[in-house]
Amino acid sequence: MRKRVAVLGATGLVGQRFVALLANHPWFELIALTASEGSVGKRYVDVVRWFVEKPILEELRDVTLAALNADALVKDGVEIAFSALPTEVARGVEVELAKKGVVVVSNASSMRLEPDIPLVNPEVNADHLGVIEQQRRIRGWDGALIKIPNCTTAILTLSLKPLIDEFGVNVVIASSMQAVSGAGLSGLPSMLIIDNLIPYIEGEEEKIESESRKILGSLGHRSIELNDHISISTSCHRVMVLEGHTIAVFTGLRRDASLEEVLRAMSEFRTNKIKDLKLPTAPERPIVIRNEPDRPQPRLDRLEGGGMSVVVGRVRGDAALRGVKYEVLGHNTVRGAAGTGVLIAEVLKERNLI
Ligand SMILES: NC(=O)c1ccc[n+]([C@@H]2O[C@H](COP(=O)([O-])OP(=O)(O)OC[C@H]3O[C@@H](n4cnc5c(N)ncnc54)[C@H](OP(=O)(O)O)[C@@H]3O)[C@@H](O)[C@H]2O)c1
């Protein structure tokens, strides 16, 4: 039996990625797509401005857009809701759905840092899903709320995980070059970004620093405990790239490691806590290493592993921090959003948590 799922905010850039990943999914049946009021009742194909590389599936041609109404979604039998709603819209409806028994996997940044809400990048911290039991107890919910990390945080923490496991990391300095699609369909006027670079993304640096400490933290007895052993400093930039965030990462390692050891740890890293599970959306290699001096590049590398792998290049020693530095690229709406959300739901299903 496939689980009945909905995509909330299905017409947006992240929403349509969810739709593309879920339309033919072996474990999930897409039964509802929502959008804002003006689009309700219209056919999805007539409303959506489709940016995914593959065309919209035939099966979706006659699907009409539903209202964002928790009671109606529950009545239709929705078991999992994938949320790609703006943060200000998300909080109320996500909580209402979780109360009513729906498992909500959400991209919106609201509630990401609450200690009983798992913030999950599956290959890094799938074990944090264990806090759901506590969440249900504290909040009296029949469903659950799980958060997907901020896009840059997802890419950064995946690249750091093998270094932390193998060598220990005490300091991370990260400077991002983020694609315009990260701001949503109507987020950034072309007049502001063409021929330009904007050295500020509101709230982004704070999100990466605080979310990374939670994702790289540990599952305590009653909540997620933050990682206090790593100092993270970030600087974020919007650049004129459509899709794919690149981050220049500088790390201090706790023990000496040769470049060969670092490259091996990254390229052999599989899926840590989910390594024995066969999940449809899990990439075969979460971290792909490129050896050419001018890679990774967004246009060439963002669809590696269907957009679920991050691509690392230019790995070299860092004398200042006594560690290594590298470039990492990831697809912001796939690895940094919808793909990670679908992978979370697959882990939940495989582990009988839903
Ligand atoms: N873009 C990224 O790379 C990225 C990465 C990680 C996380 N996120 C987060 O994911 C969420 C979605 O981002 P996005 O880039 O896909 O945004 P987007 O392109 O602006 O899409 C927003 C979606 O929400 C719907 N919506 C807006 N206001 C609504 C309302 N009042 N009631 C019901 N539905 C409403 C929109 O429907 P209409 O089309 O009908 O307006 C659309 O489907 C945001 O919270 C964002 O911060 C984005």
The ligand as an SDF file (V2000), in Angstrom:
LIG
                    3D

 48 52  0  0  0  0  0  0  0  0999 V2000
   13.9880   27.8680   -3.2760 N   0  0  0  0  0  0  0  0  0  0  0  0
   14.8590   27.1740   -2.5550 C   0  0  0  0  0  0  0  0  0  0  0  0
   15.9640   26.8400   -3.0180 O   0  0  0  0  0  0  0  0  0  0  0  0
   14.5190   26.7590   -1.1400 C   0  0  0  0  0  0  0  0  0  0  0  0
   15.4140   25.8920   -0.5090 C   0  0  0  0  0  0  0  0  0  0  0  0
   15.1390   25.4760    0.7890 C   0  0  0  0  0  0  0  0  0  0  0  0
   13.9850   25.9220    1.4220 C   0  0  0  0  0  0  0  0  0  0  0  0
   13.1360   26.7880    0.7840 N   0  0  0  0  0  0  0  0  0  0  0  0
   11.9150   27.1660    1.5080 C   0  0  0  0  0  0  0  0  0  0  0  0
   10.8340   26.4230    0.9000 O   0  0  0  0  0  0  0  0  0  0  0  0
    9.6270   27.2030    0.9120 C   0  0  0  0  0  0  0  0  0  0  0  0
    9.1490   27.3570   -0.5270 C   0  0  0  0  0  0  0  0  0  0  0  0
   10.1340   28.0540   -1.2780 O   0  0  0  0  0  0  0  0  0  0  0  0
    9.9760   28.3190   -2.8480 P   0  0  0  0  0  0  0  0  0  0  0  0
   11.2790   28.8420   -3.2950 O   0  0  0  0  0  0  0  0  0  0  0  0
    9.4050   27.1360   -3.5570 O   0  0  0  0  0  0  0  0  0  0  0  0
    8.8660   29.5190   -2.8530 O   0  0  0  0  0  0  0  0  0  0  0  0
    7.8900   29.9790   -4.0300 P   0  0  0  0  0  0  0  0  0  0  0  0
    8.4790   29.6380   -5.3550 O   0  0  0  0  0  0  0  0  0  0  0  0
    7.5930   31.4140   -3.7470 O   0  0  0  0  0  0  0  0  0  0  0  0
    6.5360   29.1080   -3.7980 O   0  0  0  0  0  0  0  0  0  0  0  0
    5.6760   29.3000   -2.7130 C   0  0  0  0  0  0  0  0  0  0  0  0
    4.4760   28.3530   -2.7900 C   0  0  0  0  0  0  0  0  0  0  0  0
    3.5940   28.6170   -1.6960 O   0  0  0  0  0  0  0  0  0  0  0  0
    2.2830   28.9650   -2.1690 C   0  0  0  0  0  0  0  0  0  0  0  0
    1.7120   30.0200   -1.3260 N   0  0  0  0  0  0  0  0  0  0  0  0
    2.1680   31.2840   -1.1500 C   0  0  0  0  0  0  0  0  0  0  0  0
    1.3720   31.9780   -0.3020 N   0  0  0  0  0  0  0  0  0  0  0  0
    0.3710   31.1250    0.0600 C   0  0  0  0  0  0  0  0  0  0  0  0
   -0.7620   31.2610    0.9100 C   0  0  0  0  0  0  0  0  0  0  0  0
   -1.0170   32.3920    1.5790 N   0  0  0  0  0  0  0  0  0  0  0  0
   -1.5860   30.1850    1.0520 N   0  0  0  0  0  0  0  0  0  0  0  0
   -1.3270   29.0270    0.4050 C   0  0  0  0  0  0  0  0  0  0  0  0
   -0.2580   28.8420   -0.4100 N   0  0  0  0  0  0  0  0  0  0  0  0
    0.5880   29.8820   -0.5860 C   0  0  0  0  0  0  0  0  0  0  0  0
    2.5220   29.4570   -3.5870 C   0  0  0  0  0  0  0  0  0  0  0  0
    1.3130   29.3180   -4.3360 O   0  0  0  0  0  0  0  0  0  0  0  0
    0.9590   30.3160   -5.5740 P   0  0  0  0  0  0  0  0  0  0  0  0
    1.8390   29.9150   -6.7110 O   0  0  0  0  0  0  0  0  0  0  0  0
   -0.4800   30.0720   -5.8190 O   0  0  0  0  0  0  0  0  0  0  0  0
    1.2600   31.7070   -5.0720 O   0  0  0  0  0  0  0  0  0  0  0  0
    3.6300   28.5110   -4.0590 C   0  0  0  0  0  0  0  0  0  0  0  0
    3.0610   27.2750   -4.4090 O   0  0  0  0  0  0  0  0  0  0  0  0
    9.9830   28.5230    1.6040 C   0  0  0  0  0  0  0  0  0  0  0  0
    9.6620   28.4250    2.9620 O   0  0  0  0  0  0  0  0  0  0  0  0
   11.4900   28.6280    1.3910 C   0  0  0  0  0  0  0  0  0  0  0  0
   12.1080   29.4180    2.3690 O   0  0  0  0  0  0  0  0  0  0  0  0
   13.3720   27.1920   -0.4940 C   0  0  0  0  0  0  0  0  0  0  0  0
  1  2  1  0
  2  3  2  0
  2  4  1  0
  4  5  1  0
  4 48  2  0
  5  6  2  0
  6  7  1  0
  7  8  2  0
  8  9  1  0
  8 48  1  0
  9 10  1  0
  9 46  1  0
 10 11  1  0
 11 12  1  0
 11 44  1  0
 12 13  1  0
 13 14  1  0
 14 15  2  0
 14 16  1  0
 14 17  1  0
 17 18  1  0
 18 19  2  0
 18 20  1  0
 18 21  1  0
 21 22  1  0
 22 23  1  0
 23 24  1  0
 23 42  1  0
 24 25  1  0
 25 26  1  0
 25 36  1  0
 26 27  1  0
 26 35  1  0
 27 28  2  0
 28 29  1  0
 29 30  1  0
 29 35  2  0
 30 31  1  0
 30 32  2  0
 32 33  1  0
 33 34  2  0
 34 35  1  0
 36 37  1  0
 36 42  1  0
 37 38  1  0
 38 39  2  0
 38 40  1  0
 38 41  1  0
 42 43  1  0
 44 45  1  0
 44 46  1  0
 46 47  1  0
M  CHG  2   8   1  16  -1
M  END
$$$$
